[in-house]
Structures are given as C-alpha cells and as structure tokens.
Amino acid sequence: MGLAKSQKSLNKWTKEKWRTGSGKKSSDTGEVYAPEATIKRLKSTPAGRKKLAEANRKKRKATKKGIQHARHGLHKGRK
C-alpha cells in the first residue's frame, strides 16, 4: 500500500534542504528558514529580496518578543 498524500508531502518536505538567506544559523542572525530553492528564487529579483527582507524583519521582531514561530508570510498558502 502506498503512502497517503499527506505522508508524501511530509516526506518531500523532510528531504528539502532548508537554510537561511545568509547560510548562517537563524539563532545568530534572526533570519527565516526556507527551502534553498525558495531562497534562491527570492534573491534573484528585487521584489523577492524585498519580500525576504520583510520576512526577516517580522521574524526578528517576533523573536525579540519571545515568539518562536513567527508569521512572516513566506510560507503563506503552501501546505
């Protein structure tokens, strides 16, 4: 019997290489973690760089308040 759709999605998500925009630890920089492909795509355009910078600002603000999981909007609508 094959995997359920949700299990396939989780399996794919687990295999993705996740990182910050700078490649450094998020705890040191306050940056968001995202799949490497997403980071590359965002960094390739001015609008994408702006979106990534805004997400990092939201992440840093939430971290300052003691919130571990910030609602920065990069993963909005993706399941």
C-alpha positions in Angstrom: 0.0 0.0 0.0 1.4 3.4 -0.9 1.7 6.5 1.2 -1.2 8.9 1.8 -1.0 12.3 0.1 -0.1 14.0 3.4 2.7 11.5 4.0 4.1 12.0 0.6 4.1 15.8 1.2 5.8 15.3 4.6 8.4 13.0 3.0 9.2 15.6 0.3 9.4 18.4 2.9 11.8 16.4 5.0 14.2 15.8 2.1 14.4 19.5 1.1 17.5 21.4 2.1 16.4 24.3 4.4 18.6 27.2 5.2 18.6 31.0 5.9 19.3 33.6 3.3 22.9 34.1 4.5 23.5 30.4 5.2 24.2 31.2 8.9 22.3 29.9 11.9 18.9 31.6 12.4 19.6 31.9 16.2 22.7 34.1 15.3 21.1 36.2 12.6 17.4 36.2 13.2 16.6 35.2 9.7 13.8 32.9 8.5 14.4 29.3 7.4 13.1 28.4 4.0 13.8 25.8 1.3 17.1 26.5 -0.5 15.2 26.8 -3.8 12.8 29.4 -2.4 15.7 31.4 -1.0 17.5 31.4 -4.4 14.3 32.3 -6.2 13.6 35.2 -3.8 17.2 36.5 -4.0 17.1 36.6 -7.9 14.6 39.5 -8.2 14.4 42.9 -6.4 10.8 42.2 -5.4 11.9 38.8 -3.9 14.7 40.4 -2.0 12.3 42.9 -0.6 9.9 40.1 0.4 12.7 38.2 2.1 13.9 41.3 3.9 10.4 41.9 5.2 10.1 38.3 6.4 13.4 38.6 8.2 12.2 41.9 9.9 9.0 40.1 11.1 11.0 37.1 12.3 13.4 39.3 14.3 10.6 41.3 15.8 8.7 38.1 16.9 12.0 36.6 18.3 12.5 39.7 20.4 9.1 39.2 21.9 10.0 35.6 22.7 7.8 34.1 19.9 9.5 31.0 18.4 7.4 30.6 15.3 6.9 34.0 13.5 4.1 34.6 11.0 6.4 36.1 8.3 4.4 35.2 5.2 6.9 33.3 3.2 5.1 30.1 3.5 1.6 31.6 3.2 -0.8 29.4 1.2 1.7 26.5 1.0 0.8 23.2 2.6 
